[in-house]
Amino acid sequence: MKIIVTSLFVEDQDKALEFYSETLGFEKKHDVPAGEFRWITLVSSDDQDGTELVLEPNDNQTAKEYQKGLIAQGIPATMFGVADVRKEYTRLKGKGVKFTMEPTEMGEVTIAVFDDTCGNLIQIIQQ
């Protein structure tokens, strides 16, 4: 058994697609109409057959409260692995990404946290 899809609630699917593809560098794999919303998935550019990230609309109260609760407590909604946190931090800062935590060593890992502009905090980690 393996994880093939994971979801991330977003406030606006178009804005999220732009941020996650153009700013972060993920590649769109699916963009299919699904009622009033779309089934949008992205993958890592270096792993086209890897885990897909679904940009899930937060069009219900439970999803909105979940997002608000995580943000209020400073808890990232998910984590992405990177080869070099400091290099990625510099690249993303150059694109205007707002960080809530600069690169920080925590034992054997280095992490940083940024605001995805779509209702989430995202953690990047270098292991």
C-alpha positions as CSV (number, residue, x, y, z in Angstrom):
1,M,0.0,0.0,0.0
2,K,1.2,3.5,-0.8
3,I,-0.1,7.0,-0.8
4,I,-1.1,8.0,-4.3
5,V,-3.1,11.2,-3.6
6,T,-3.2,13.7,-0.8
7,S,-5.5,16.7,-0.5
8,L,-4.9,20.3,0.6
9,F,-7.9,22.6,1.2
10,V,-7.6,25.9,-0.7
11,E,-9.7,29.0,-0.7
12,D,-9.5,29.6,-4.5
13,Q,-8.6,26.8,-6.9
14,D,-7.3,29.1,-9.7
15,K,-5.1,31.1,-7.3
16,A,-3.8,27.9,-5.7
17,L,-3.0,26.4,-9.1
18,E,-1.1,29.5,-10.1
19,F,0.9,29.5,-6.8
20,Y,1.6,25.8,-6.6
21,S,2.7,25.6,-10.3
22,E,4.3,29.0,-11.1
23,T,5.7,29.8,-7.7
24,L,6.5,26.4,-6.2
25,G,7.2,24.6,-9.5
26,F,4.8,21.7,-9.2
27,E,3.3,20.4,-12.5
28,K,-0.4,20.1,-13.2
29,K,-1.4,16.5,-13.8
30,H,-5.2,16.7,-13.9
31,D,-7.6,19.6,-14.3
32,V,-11.1,18.1,-14.8
33,P,-14.5,19.7,-14.2
34,A,-16.2,18.3,-11.1
35,G,-19.5,20.1,-10.7
36,E,-19.0,23.7,-9.8
37,F,-15.3,23.0,-8.9
38,R,-12.5,21.1,-10.6
39,W,-10.4,18.0,-9.8
40,I,-6.9,19.6,-9.9
41,T,-3.9,17.6,-9.1
42,L,-0.2,18.5,-9.2
43,V,3.0,16.4,-9.0
44,S,6.6,17.0,-8.4
45,S,8.3,17.9,-11.7
46,D,10.9,15.2,-11.0
47,D,8.4,12.5,-10.2
48,Q,5.5,12.5,-12.7
49,D,4.2,9.2,-11.3
50,G,4.6,10.1,-7.7
51,T,2.0,11.3,-5.1
52,E,-0.5,13.7,-6.5
53,L,-1.5,16.8,-4.5
54,V,-5.2,17.7,-4.9
55,L,-6.2,21.3,-4.6
56,E,-9.4,20.7,-2.8
57,P,-11.9,23.6,-2.5
58,N,-12.7,24.5,1.1
59,D,-16.3,25.2,0.2
60,N,-17.7,23.9,3.5
61,Q,-17.7,25.2,7.0
62,T,-15.7,22.3,8.4
63,A,-12.9,22.8,5.9
64,K,-12.8,26.5,6.6
65,E,-12.7,26.0,10.4
66,Y,-9.9,23.4,10.0
67,Q,-7.8,25.8,8.0
68,K,-8.4,28.7,10.4
69,G,-7.6,26.5,13.4
70,L,-4.3,25.4,11.9
71,I,-3.3,28.9,10.9
72,A,-4.2,30.3,14.3
73,Q,-2.0,27.7,16.0
74,G,0.8,28.1,13.4
75,I,0.5,24.5,12.3
76,P,1.5,23.7,8.7
77,A,-1.1,21.9,6.7
78,T,1.5,19.7,4.9
79,M,5.2,19.3,4.4
80,F,7.3,19.2,1.2
81,G,10.8,17.8,1.1
82,V,13.6,19.9,-0.6
83,A,17.3,19.2,-1.1
84,D,18.4,22.5,0.4
85,V,16.0,24.5,2.7
86,R,18.2,27.7,2.7
87,K,18.4,27.7,-1.1
88,E,14.7,27.1,-1.5
89,Y,14.0,29.8,1.1
90,T,16.0,32.3,-0.9
91,R,14.4,31.3,-4.2
92,L,10.9,31.6,-2.8
93,K,11.6,34.9,-1.0
94,G,12.7,36.2,-4.3
95,K,9.3,35.4,-5.7
96,G,7.6,37.3,-2.9
97,V,6.6,34.3,-0.7
98,K,6.0,35.3,2.9
99,F,7.7,33.0,5.5
100,T,6.5,32.6,9.1
101,M,9.6,30.7,10.0
102,E,13.0,31.2,8.5
103,P,15.2,28.1,8.0
104,T,15.7,26.5,11.4
105,E,17.8,23.5,12.4
106,M,15.9,21.0,14.5
107,G,18.1,18.1,15.3
108,E,19.0,16.3,12.1
109,V,16.6,18.3,9.9
110,T,16.2,21.9,8.7
111,I,12.7,23.4,8.3
112,A,11.1,26.6,7.2
113,V,7.4,27.6,7.0
114,F,5.6,29.8,4.5
115,D,2.1,31.1,3.7
116,D,0.7,29.6,0.5
117,T,-1.7,32.6,0.0
118,C,-4.6,30.1,-0.2
119,G,-5.3,29.6,3.5
120,N,-2.4,27.3,4.6
121,L,1.0,27.3,6.1
122,I,3.4,25.0,4.3
123,Q,6.5,23.5,5.8
124,I,9.6,22.6,3.8
125,I,12.1,20.2,5.2
126,Q,15.6,19.2,4.4
127,Q,16.5,15.8,5.8
